[in-house]
Amino acid sequence: MDDSLSFATFIEGAQKAAHRAMEDHGRGDYDEFALHAGVAVEKLAKAVLVQKNPLYIVDMRGGAEMLFHLGGHRLARKVRTIGAAETLARLRMLDVSLPGPQLDLLIDMRNGVAHSVASSQAKSLLPTFAETVAALASEAAEDVERFWGRWTDTARTAVDDKSSQVERDVMIRIRQARHRFDDRFTGLPEGAKEQLLSARRTPESFDITTLPDSRTAVIRYTPVCPACGGQASTVFTLSTSTATTTIMNATAFACQLCGLELDGAEEIKAANPRTGTWPVGVSISHGPTLPSETVTLGETRTG
């Protein structure tokens, strides 16, 4: 039989494409994610069919030539197998349980059929992709953790129905940022990452300053990034204020080292669900009167 159409070759190709898809999703390149995720699904699905019977991937439009090719009796002039959509259709005919319309949409995007689908919709197909891989790996008796490698936790989180959508999304982005950061040190001397983190680390602190070209005061807090362990920055902006008390809520988080960004108190809280040590709101007590002079950019006030 043609080795390029073997079970092992399809599994290897599916794994490479799946990892590329995860990297694309982590970079925010959702069109490329749909492309590589679709390729991964097609190859993994064909692996399942080949494992059952190599003849199940034959494109019947090619006549009997491909039957003899896969049977090892002759070489086909042109190797022709079924496409992704037909591969999934045949698996469903064999009662293999797979996701429905969302998986079909992913394949359409991969084939360039769904041109009008926005990148944001492609982004939302990660859970469908992870669920499909899990189903196909199970059908093929493949170790899904071995298949995913370092992306195992990300794939598991994507299908975790015990967490909220916000919690799943934030945890996925944290792991994606961690992998991006780690990849920057590939090929560098051992300890390079730790040296960078040590050099950039400062004690956690709160500072009151202003936004550029504005009298609006903000608080900047410098927690440790949950993705890379570097020093990040959380911005708190005004929520409510009285003559003696000002309440400010966390509205944005960013880490310059790994690129992790979070928006709003809900995402920031979700990034630290176990300990809840990150403040998402700050209450400032002050006297009944405050100076009325303009606060200039760069001026800070402790409080």
Secondary structure in CASP SS format (residue, H / E / C, confidence):
PFRMAT SS
TARGET T0000
AUTHOR 0000-0000-0000
METHOD secondary structure of the structure
MODEL  1
M C 1.00
D C 1.00
D H 1.00
S H 1.00
L H 1.00
S C 1.00
F H 1.00
A H 1.00
T H 1.00
F H 1.00
I H 1.00
E H 1.00
G H 1.00
A H 1.00
Q H 1.00
K H 1.00
A H 1.00
A H 1.00
H H 1.00
R H 1.00
A H 1.00
M H 1.00
E H 1.00
D H 1.00
H H 1.00
G H 1.00
R H 1.00
G C 1.00
D C 1.00
Y H 1.00
D H 1.00
E H 1.00
F H 1.00
A H 1.00
L H 1.00
H H 1.00
A H 1.00
G H 1.00
V H 1.00
A H 1.00
V H 1.00
E H 1.00
K H 1.00
L H 1.00
A H 1.00
K H 1.00
A H 1.00
V H 1.00
L H 1.00
V H 1.00
Q H 1.00
K H 1.00
N C 1.00
P H 1.00
L H 1.00
Y H 1.00
I H 1.00
V E 1.00
D C 1.00
M H 1.00
R H 1.00
G H 1.00
G C 1.00
A C 1.00
E H 1.00
M H 1.00
L H 1.00
F H 1.00
H H 1.00
L H 1.00
G H 1.00
G C 1.00
H C 1.00
R C 1.00
L C 1.00
A C 1.00
R C 1.00
K C 1.00
V C 1.00
R C 1.00
T E 1.00
I C 1.00
G C 1.00
A H 1.00
A H 1.00
E H 1.00
T H 1.00
L H 1.00
A H 1.00
R H 1.00
L H 1.00
R H 1.00
M H 1.00
L C 1.00
D C 1.00
V C 1.00
S C 1.00
L C 1.00
P C 1.00
G C 1.00
P H 1.00
Q H 1.00
L H 1.00
D H 1.00
L H 1.00
L H 1.00
I H 1.00
D H 1.00
M H 1.00
R H 1.00
N C 1.00
G C 1.00
V C 1.00
A C 1.00
H C 1.00
S C 1.00
V C 1.00
A C 1.00
S H 1.00
S H 1.00
Q H 1.00
A H 1.00
K H 1.00
S C 1.00
L C 1.00
L H 1.00
P H 1.00
T H 1.00
F H 1.00
A H 1.00
E H 1.00
T H 1.00
V H 1.00
A H 1.00
A H 1.00
L H 1.00
A H 1.00
S H 1.00
E H 1.00
A C 1.00
A C 1.00
E C 1.00
D C 1.00
V H 1.00
E H 1.00
R H 1.00
F H 1.00
W H 1.00
G H 1.00
R H 1.00
W H 1.00
T H 1.00
D H 1.00
T H 1.00
A H 1.00
R H 1.00
T H 1.00
A H 1.00
V C 1.00
D C 1.00
D C 1.00
K C 1.00
S C 1.00
S C 1.00
Q H 1.00
V H 1.00
E H 1.00
R H 1.00
D H 1.00
V H 1.00
M H 1.00
I H 1.00
R H 1.00
I H 1.00
R H 1.00
Q H 1.00
A H 1.00
R H 1.00
H H 1.00
R H 1.00
F H 1.00
D H 1.00
D H 1.00
R C 1.00
F C 1.00
T C 1.00
G C 1.00
L C 1.00
P C 1.00
E C 1.00
G C 1.00
A H 1.00
K H 1.00
E H 1.00
Q H 1.00
L H 1.00
L H 1.00
S H 1.00
A H 1.00
R H 1.00
R C 1.00
T C 1.00
P C 1.00
E C 1.00
S C 1.00
F E 1.00
D E 1.00
I E 1.00
T E 1.00
T E 1.00
L C 1.00
P C 1.00
D C 1.00
S C 1.00
R C 1.00
T C 1.00
A E 1.00
V E 1.00
I E 1.00
R E 1.00
Y E 1.00
T C 1.00
P C 1.00
V E 1.00
C C 1.00
P C 1.00
A C 1.00
C C 1.00
G C 1.00
G C 1.00
Q E 1.00
A C 1.00
S E 1.00
T E 1.00
V E 1.00
F E 1.00
T E 1.00
L E 1.00
S E 1.00
T E 1.00
S E 1.00
T C 1.00
A C 1.00
T C 1.00
T E 1.00
T E 1.00
I E 1.00
M E 1.00
N E 1.00
A E 1.00
T E 1.00
A E 1.00
F E 1.00
A E 1.00
C C 1.00
Q C 1.00
L C 1.00
C C 1.00
G C 1.00
L C 1.00
E E 1.00
L E 1.00
D E 1.00
G H 1.00
A H 1.00
E H 1.00
E H 1.00
I H 1.00
K H 1.00
A H 1.00
A C 1.00
N C 1.00
P C 1.00
R C 1.00
T C 1.00
G C 1.00
T C 1.00
W C 1.00
P C 1.00
V C 1.00
G E 1.00
V E 1.00
S E 1.00
I E 1.00
S E 1.00
H C 1.00
G C 1.00
P C 1.00
T C 1.00
L C 1.00
P C 1.00
S C 1.00
E C 1.00
T C 1.00
V C 1.00
T C 1.00
L C 1.00
G C 1.00
E C 1.00
T C 1.00
R E 1.00
T C 1.00
G C 1.00
END
